[in-house]
């Protein structure tokens, strides 16, 4: 059977027991041009929560009754397609389920073997997470040597990569923002940021001013809301704000921005992006990220949750801050790049 | 004597009787390298109100006891400078007063005669107002043929010029936002916008969606706050928001933005600018604006208030919406370009 987690009702805040249901359906049959994929590991990303809302977005909302949309990796166990061979480890939109069909409507990428990297690392650093950090910083944010860079969600998978790429690109100072003393310690000690501010301590705008007295040249925003507002109060002349995510807003709990006028007086800009637009250029980012990994310049952590049935709880970890590093759900631990 | 309006105390909302004081001082003496200017007409701009706040901005706040900072035009009545001849009509930072010295610290530009334009027109269309509309739309907003353009403060001096320049540059649709039925009628009938929405009628986001069903490609924002938020809800893919002013916020009455996440899902950007940065390129804008004037493509109105002593009330008109067109204070009506 194919265990599937489907959306039962739209959550108003955090995902709870009523949001999803675990159902069992027959394993899909592999037809012509298709490959049957055994799902190994799911990538748990904040954007999944936005797809659960009945609101306009960059993809349509997940329909009620539909399998929860998610990227992930798996192994091809049967193939009637020229694209995939049995035994290939592939990455794509697996959804929260045990089995999925790869075909023309749901295209998967074959992951490289022989790099000496495990599947979790590839899903994190060489996957959407690392690629998002790279293009957000380099392309949208136009990072340049000597920039003072601030990153929110700094202990998270994307944020921790952003700070390290900024360092490698010659940032003068890299300051993280995270929630709680433990995470702030991780940001400095594990990921090598110069400093990390705990937004829960209050007076964030004032503390940012102390940390960045000449202002913030580049801000990579993963959270939105009050934290974004505090950075706007400190934006430097011609500063750039890269809007990657707004996790503080996804659960509907956000407050409004009041400091946008600073964009005028500081001639600053704020720009959003969606990493799917960069798909044709993914290899460019992966080459640079693989180089950083090989040189030991990119520290990364993965937070593994075991069991498909725990995917909803794993998603909630992103919002409660209970995760450490990239959150992945291991559905079948026999799927590997070894 | 030189009548001067000085800042007595910082206003918390609108300027009132306690904010300024009219004082009389001796007419300044013209020294070497200086010219004595008789002030003719003052340009009344929303930004003056921001200079009255004790807050960081693109220029220092006006000090208590200092003459209120303002641009304006006047005539040179005495000169010990190579730059100015007696009889030149000059533009610069006159302040709210009868007399001012032009010198190395306070540089004035000699205005062109013989264009057949009166001083009020020059102060409006060829002055900071028209130049702001031009560079905001063309340079910051990167307007292109076929854009759906929305402008707030559309009945105002800057907004009305923005809509007409957008039309001349090939916009597919030009929609204004203004306060009240009379202003909305002016925007369509006098300035030739396709449509104008009264923000006071409520449900602005929904009505914008009806007016621009495929979204807003370029939004020129003069007001900030709720109106900006309603446009963000309707921003098109890769839309551009040009932040020129935030008049709804200057008096401290603003509400926060909640729709900035739309910048992410629509890959859109928001950028502020200050027209002073474009000073080296003013002639470029003036040439194009003078051409539009000559071809009758640029309808403009000036709202003249007579008497230096009425400058504070004239400033309040910008916030109450009581003005129609570019607000100017005539200090001495004998100063002209004839």
Interface residues (C-beta under 8 A of the other chain):
Chain A: X56 X57 X58 X224 X228 X229 X243 X244 X245 X246 X249 X254 X255 X256 X257 X258 X260 X261 X262 X263 X264 X265 X266 X267 X268 X269 X270 X271 X272 X273 X274 X277
Chain B: X56 X57 X58 X224 X228 X229 X243 X244 X245 X246 X249 X254 X255 X256 X257 X258 X260 X261 X262 X263 X264 X265 X266 X267 X268 X269 X270 X271 X272 X273 X274 X277
